[in-house]
Amino acid sequence: MLIPLVATRDAPTAGQDLAGRGRAADPSGGGMVPAVPGDPPAAPGPALAPLSPVPPRAVPPTGALPTEGPRTTGPATTPPPTTSPPGAPATTRPAGTPAPPAGADLEVTEVSTVPDQLAEGYVATFRATVRNVGTAASPPGSPDIVFLLDGVPVSWSRSDTSSLRPGEERLYVADGGPVSATWTATRGRYRLVAIVDAGDRIAEPSERNNSATTAFRIR
């Protein structure tokens, strides 16, 4: 009886590499590929699912402050323009300030007696210093200066009728009065007032500077 011979493949022994049996590694990583012509291909392994991309995680910047909600700001404030260097006095009037009116402005700067040291029985003459602080000359005519002692007219100065130019200052001495141009001192305390333009003949920007006062005592 003839027994047919069947060629068989030997099972790999322990430690024997399959590559030594004519198989090579699949460079794609999917398993082994046939390296010998006619060798049936190996069954492909299970397909690997593609990796899902991981979204990048937002990292807050170092030192970031927590959100406090919307922030609102008021309108920007623009400082007024500077018309003079820092530390220098202002040279312009504020907006809306009217310019001083033109005209003469007579100011009594001082009132005194002659002699300046009085005692009982002395005969005194009163005098006043007047300055034109306005922007125009005073009109011709007497500045009409009246001297009052405790509110009572005692003498006046009316003989000088020339104008006072702006900035000019002049000394006026009493030259007349209800009784005399002089006053005889008696004991007591007195308040002497000199008023310029007593008859209010001159139109002036200010009438508040038309008088000056001094006080003295006779022993």
Phi and psi in degrees as a GROMACS rama.xvg file:
@    title "Ramachandran Plot"
@    xaxis  label "Phi"
@    yaxis  label "Psi"
@TYPE xy
-92.6684  128.941  LEU-2
-105.718  118.212  ILE-3
-68.5243  141.238  PRO-4
-91.424  133.985  LEU-5
-117.922  124.614  VAL-6
-75.4069  131.456  ALA-7
-124.131  156.925  THR-8
-94.4426  135.439  ARG-9
-74.7899  139.278  ASP-10
-68.6843  142.5  ALA-11
-64.9321  137.197  PRO-12
-81.7725  167.909  THR-13
-60.9987  133.653  ALA-14
84.2607  -3.91948  GLY-15
-84.1643  128.874  GLN-16
-80.0722  139.458  ASP-17
-64.0389  -27.5411  LEU-18
-62.5758  -28.3716  ALA-19
-71.3866  -12.7722  GLY-20
-93.1674  14.8928  ARG-21
95.6732  15.0133  GLY-22
-111.483  145.649  ARG-23
-120.355  157.978  ALA-24
-73.3214  137.483  ALA-25
-72.5901  118.899  ASP-26
-63.6122  -19.5893  PRO-27
-78.3018  -8.01698  SER-28
82.5007  7.74797  GLY-29
-91.5533  6.9651  GLY-30
129.028  -150.614  GLY-31
-102.262  149.481  MET-32
-118.24  151.016  VAL-33
-66.5941  135.644  PRO-34
-108.734  -10.7936  ALA-35
-112.816  129.068  VAL-36
-56.4143  139.398  PRO-37
85.2376  -9.20098  GLY-38
-78.5757  127.539  ASP-39
-62.6294  142.537  PRO-40
-67.3178  147.872  PRO-41
-75.2329  149.468  ALA-42
-64.2372  131.636  ALA-43
-65.4448  146.291  PRO-44
-77.8518  172.518  GLY-45
-62.3551  139.424  PRO-46
-72.4782  138.86  ALA-47
-87.7378  135.192  LEU-48
-69.6138  141.445  ALA-49
-64.1769  145.574  PRO-50
-72.9924  135.235  LEU-51
-77.7588  132.22  SER-52
-64.8839  137.081  PRO-53
-92.3474  121.173  VAL-54
-64.1881  142.126  PRO-55
-65.4766  142.45  PRO-56
-88.5812  129.854  ARG-57
-74.1398  125.792  ALA-58
-110.618  120.945  VAL-59
-65.2913  145.665  PRO-60
-63.9523  151.107  PRO-61
-62.2335  132.038  THR-62
81.3777  8.84955  GLY-63
-66.4988  139.617  ALA-64
-89.0123  150.229  LEU-65
-65.3026  149.54  PRO-66
-69.7772  131.597  THR-67
-113.156  14.4823  GLU-68
92.1849  175.849  GLY-69
-63.612  141.818  PRO-70
-111.546  136.874  ARG-71
-117.442  147.283  THR-72
-127.849  148.484  THR-73
-78.5769  174.744  GLY-74
-66.3779  146.023  PRO-75
-68.027  139.122  ALA-76
-99.8593  124.258  THR-77
-99.0912  120.866  THR-78
-66.5436  150.091  PRO-79
-65.1076  150.982  PRO-80
-63.9862  145.261  PRO-81
-90.6522  128.326  THR-82
-101.595  -4.32382  THR-83
-144.998  153.938  SER-84
-62.6912  155.409  PRO-85
-56.8073  136.326  PRO-86
88.1341  -12.6542  GLY-87
-91.8415  149.017  ALA-88
-65.0347  149.548  PRO-89
-63.8572  141.875  ALA-90
-113.206  -0.932979  THR-91
-125.161  150.904  THR-92
-79.7435  147.593  ARG-93
-60.391  154.23  PRO-94
-59.1009  136.851  ALA-95
90.6963  -7.43156  GLY-96
-83.5864  120.333  THR-97
-70.8579  149.516  PRO-98
-70.3406  148.286  ALA-99
-62.8061  138.972  PRO-100
-67.556  148.401  PRO-101
-76.4834  150.978  ALA-102
140.983  169.184  GLY-103
-74.3408  146.075  ALA-104
-141.049  102.856  ASP-105
-90.015  129.393  LEU-106
-125.144  129.197  GLU-107
-83.9508  115.013  VAL-108
-94.0649  -21.7973  THR-109
-160.182  146.414  GLU-110
-132.874  138.709  VAL-111
-153.435  178.079  SER-112
-118.849  155.67  THR-113
-127.321  116.619  VAL-114
-70.9052  163.722  PRO-115
-78.6472  -21.0078  ASP-116
-107.238  113.791  GLN-117
-109.877  150.89  LEU-118
-138.832  167.055  ALA-119
-57.7619  131.727  GLU-120
93.0844  -10.9135  GLY-121
-70.3307  147.65  TYR-122
-98.1431  119.613  VAL-123
-112.457  146.952  ALA-124
-118.953  136.721  THR-125
-97.2598  149.386  PHE-126
-145.604  158.932  ARG-127
-143.264  145.2  ALA-128
-103.371  127.852  THR-129
-123.213  137.006  VAL-130
-125.778  141.751  ARG-131
-91.8499  105.669  ASN-132
-97.7906  11.2039  VAL-133
-86.8778  -168.585  GLY-134
-108.374  3.69462  THR-135
-141.036  158.971  ALA-136
-70.2285  150.328  ALA-137
-71.8069  149.89  SER-138
-67.5273  151.552  PRO-139
-58.5466  147.274  PRO-140
125.711  169.323  GLY-141
-67.8591  137.382  SER-142
-73.0285  -7.02967  PRO-143
55.0335  71.9441  ASP-144
-96.7059  126.099  ILE-145
-118.11  137.516  VAL-146
-107.366  128.406  PHE-147
-118.606  135.695  LEU-148
-113.452  113.498  LEU-149
54.0227  39.5907  ASP-150
86.079  -1.01722  GLY-151
-109.068  126.701  VAL-152
-60.9678  128.416  PRO-153
-113.326  -39.3348  VAL-154
-157.908  175.336  SER-155
-152.269  169.606  TRP-156
-128.707  114.55  SER-157
-138.309  0.927413  ARG-158
-79.4923  -28.7085  SER-159
-84.3369  113.312  ASP-160
-113.133  9.62119  THR-161
-77.7735  155.849  SER-162
-74.2551  157.27  SER-163
-108.112  121.752  LEU-164
-74.2734  160.639  ARG-165
-56.9139  128.347  PRO-166
86.2161  -9.35781  GLY-167
-79.7679  144.499  GLU-168
-125.421  142.393  GLU-169
-145.317  147.713  ARG-170
-97.3842  127.372  LEU-171
-114.954  130.378  TYR-172
-112.493  140.454  VAL-173
-56.0265  132.291  ALA-174
-128.977  9.33928  ASP-175
-170.704  177.169  GLY-176
177.255  176.987  GLY-177
-58.0316  -36.15  PRO-178
-118.395  -46.2932  VAL-179
-156.538  166.512  SER-180
-82.4144  -6.2261  ALA-181
-118.463  171.371  THR-182
-137.102  135.027  TRP-183
-93.9398  122.91  THR-184
-70.6441  138.095  ALA-185
-129.185  161.957  THR-186
-62.6531  145.037  ARG-187
140.356  177.71  GLY-188
-104.108  139.342  ARG-189
-135.261  153.764  TYR-190
-124.003  115.895  ARG-191
-104.759  130.075  LEU-192
-125.702  136.234  VAL-193
-114.627  129.59  ALA-194
-120.95  127.828  ILE-195
-98.5773  148.347  VAL-196
54.997  49.1393  ASP-197
-62.0405  -30.1265  ALA-198
-85.7505  2.92396  GLY-199
56.0988  45.5995  ASP-200
-84.7924  -27.6038  ARG-201
-100.742  127.913  ILE-202
-76.9927  118.989  ALA-203
-124.741  149.763  GLU-204
-61.6768  -31.547  PRO-205
-140.373  137.366  SER-206
-105.034  -3.98322  GLU-207
-73.8141  -19.1955  ARG-208
-100.562  18.1612  ASN-209
-86.382  6.28099  ASN-210
-144.48  157.927  SER-211
-143.04  152.987  ALA-212
-132.377  145.503  THR-213
-142.282  159.712  THR-214
-129.434  147.566  ALA-215
-152.081  169.187  PHE-216
-131.263  135.872  ARG-217
-107.398  125.35  ILE-218
